[in-house]
Amino acid sequence: RSREQRERVLASQQRETLSELSVEEVFNRRLALEELDESQQQRLQHLFTTTLHTLAGEHEA
C-alpha cells in the first residue's frame, strides 16, 4: 500500500463517476486507500457486507 497504489486508484477514479460504480466497488476502493492489516480489512469487509444484506432485507419488506 504505497503512494503508487493510491496514485493508481486516483487516476482510475478520475475517469469515472460514482454513478458508474456499485456500492461494493466504492467501498473496496476506499478501503484500499487505508493502511490496515489484513484482519482489519477482512473485518470491515464482513461488517460492510452484513450491513448491505440487512439493508436489502429491510428494503424488500
Backbone as CSV, one residue per row, in Angstrom:
resi,resn,N_x,N_y,N_z,CA_x,CA_y,CA_z,C_x,C_y,C_z
1,ARG,0.818,-1.164,0.000,0.000,0.000,0.000,0.860,1.224,0.000
2,SER,1.239,1.572,-1.100,2.167,2.675,-1.222,1.501,3.856,-1.901
3,ARG,2.289,4.863,-2.023,1.815,6.046,-2.734,1.459,5.685,-4.171
4,GLU,2.210,4.766,-4.731,1.952,4.338,-6.103,0.548,3.737,-6.243
5,GLN,0.159,2.924,-5.281,-1.176,2.326,-5.314,-2.244,3.413,-5.226
6,ARG,-2.039,4.343,-4.336,-3.007,5.440,-4.196,-3.119,6.243,-5.484
7,GLU,-1.983,6.482,-6.114,-1.994,7.241,-7.364,-2.747,6.492,-8.457
8,ARG,-2.589,5.170,-8.502,-3.320,4.376,-9.495,-4.820,4.442,-9.254
9,VAL,-5.215,4.332,-7.997,-6.640,4.396,-7.661,-7.196,5.761,-8.040
10,LEU,-6.484,6.805,-7.693,-6.949,8.153,-8.014,-7.028,8.373,-9.517
11,ALA,-6.057,7.854,-10.254,-6.066,8.017,-11.706,-7.274,7.312,-12.316
12,SER,-7.578,6.121,-11.838,-8.732,5.410,-12.383,-10.032,6.092,-11.985
13,GLN,-10.068,6.672,-10.805,-11.270,7.352,-10.343,-11.544,8.613,-11.147
14,GLN,-10.527,9.228,-11.648,-10.711,10.463,-12.403,-11.440,10.214,-13.712
15,ARG,-11.438,8.979,-14.175,-12.077,8.660,-15.445,-13.495,8.123,-15.288
16,GLU,-13.989,8.043,-14.070,-15.332,7.518,-13.876,-16.047,8.271,-12.765
17,THR,-17.354,8.133,-12.738,-18.138,8.797,-11.700,-18.678,7.753,-10.732
18,LEU,-19.115,8.211,-9.577,-19.669,7.293,-8.589,-20.883,6.548,-9.129
19,SER,-21.653,7.200,-9.965,-22.853,6.554,-10.503,-22.518,5.362,-11.396
20,GLU,-21.290,5.287,-11.865,-20.867,4.166,-12.701,-20.404,2.967,-11.878
21,LEU,-20.245,3.165,-10.576,-19.714,2.119,-9.707,-20.802,1.542,-8.814
22,SER,-20.603,0.290,-8.435,-21.515,-0.306,-7.456,-21.107,0.166,-6.065
23,VAL,-21.995,-0.018,-5.118,-21.703,0.347,-3.732,-20.476,-0.427,-3.247
24,GLU,-20.399,-1.696,-3.626,-19.271,-2.534,-3.222,-17.954,-2.012,-3.794
25,GLU,-17.977,-1.581,-5.048,-16.760,-1.055,-5.670,-16.283,0.213,-4.968
26,VAL,-17.210,1.078,-4.631,-16.845,2.313,-3.929,-16.211,1.970,-2.585
27,PHE,-16.848,1.067,-1.846,-16.316,0.675,-0.541,-14.929,0.052,-0.681
28,ASN,-14.776,-0.874,-1.602,-13.491,-1.553,-1.773,-12.382,-0.600,-2.194
29,ARG,-12.699,0.337,-3.034,-11.677,1.313,-3.452,-11.279,2.219,-2.298
30,ARG,-12.260,2.604,-1.513,-11.951,3.448,-0.350,-11.143,2.666,0.678
31,LEU,-11.510,1.422,0.891,-10.785,0.567,1.823,-9.337,0.368,1.372
32,ALA,-9.125,0.277,0.079,-7.775,0.086,-0.460,-6.868,1.275,-0.158
33,LEU,-7.448,2.423,0.070,-6.645,3.608,0.365,-6.155,3.638,1.809
34,GLU,-6.756,2.823,2.661,-6.380,2.797,4.074,-5.205,1.857,4.306
35,GLU,-4.409,2.188,5.285,-3.286,1.330,5.650,-3.695,0.483,6.851
36,LEU,-4.389,-0.609,6.556,-4.892,-1.510,7.588,-4.277,-2.889,7.383
37,ASP,-4.166,-3.642,8.490,-3.673,-5.005,8.308,-4.801,-5.876,7.751
38,GLU,-4.432,-7.061,7.313,-5.376,-7.949,6.632,-6.597,-8.276,7.488
39,SER,-6.393,-8.514,8.774,-7.528,-8.861,9.640,-8.497,-7.688,9.784
40,GLN,-7.975,-6.478,9.844,-8.843,-5.301,9.926,-9.646,-5.142,8.638
41,GLN,-8.986,-5.342,7.510,-9.679,-5.235,6.227,-10.784,-6.277,6.114
42,GLN,-10.479,-7.503,6.519,-11.477,-8.563,6.455,-12.662,-8.260,7.364
43,ARG,-12.381,-7.743,8.545,-13.449,-7.402,9.491,-14.352,-6.308,8.917
44,LEU,-13.742,-5.264,8.371,-14.529,-4.183,7.775,-15.346,-4.682,6.586
45,GLN,-14.740,-5.534,5.772,-15.449,-6.089,4.619,-16.646,-6.912,5.080
46,HIS,-16.457,-7.711,6.120,-17.553,-8.523,6.660,-18.681,-7.631,7.194
47,LEU,-18.320,-6.618,7.966,-19.332,-5.713,8.519,-20.089,-4.981,7.410
48,PHE,-19.373,-4.564,6.394,-19.998,-3.868,5.273,-20.982,-4.788,4.550
49,THR,-20.551,-6.012,4.270,-21.409,-6.974,3.581,-22.650,-7.288,4.408
50,THR,-22.464,-7.473,5.703,-23.588,-7.735,6.600,-24.572,-6.566,6.583
51,THR,-24.049,-5.365,6.615,-24.897,-4.170,6.578,-25.686,-4.097,5.275
52,LEU,-25.027,-4.376,4.158,-25.729,-4.354,2.869,-26.858,-5.376,2.832
53,HIS,-26.587,-6.580,3.326,-27.619,-7.620,3.340,-28.785,-7.223,4.239
54,THR,-28.479,-6.621,5.370,-29.526,-6.174,6.288,-30.391,-5.103,5.627
55,LEU,-29.744,-4.145,4.995,-30.491,-3.075,4.326,-31.313,-3.607,3.160
56,ALA,-30.767,-4.546,2.426,-31.504,-5.135,1.305,-32.732,-5.877,1.814
57,GLY,-32.609,-6.546,2.946,-33.745,-7.250,3.539,-34.822,-6.299,3.996
58,GLU,-34.439,-5.174,4.573,-35.403,-4.167,5.018,-36.089,-3.524,3.825
59,HIS,-35.347,-3.342,2.752,-35.895,-2.715,1.549,-36.958,-3.607,0.916
60,GLU,-36.746,-4.931,0.978,-37.682,-5.872,0.372,-38.954,-6.020,1.185
61,ALA,-38.879,-5.749,2.473,-40.046,-5.952,3.357,-41.104,-4.894,3.155
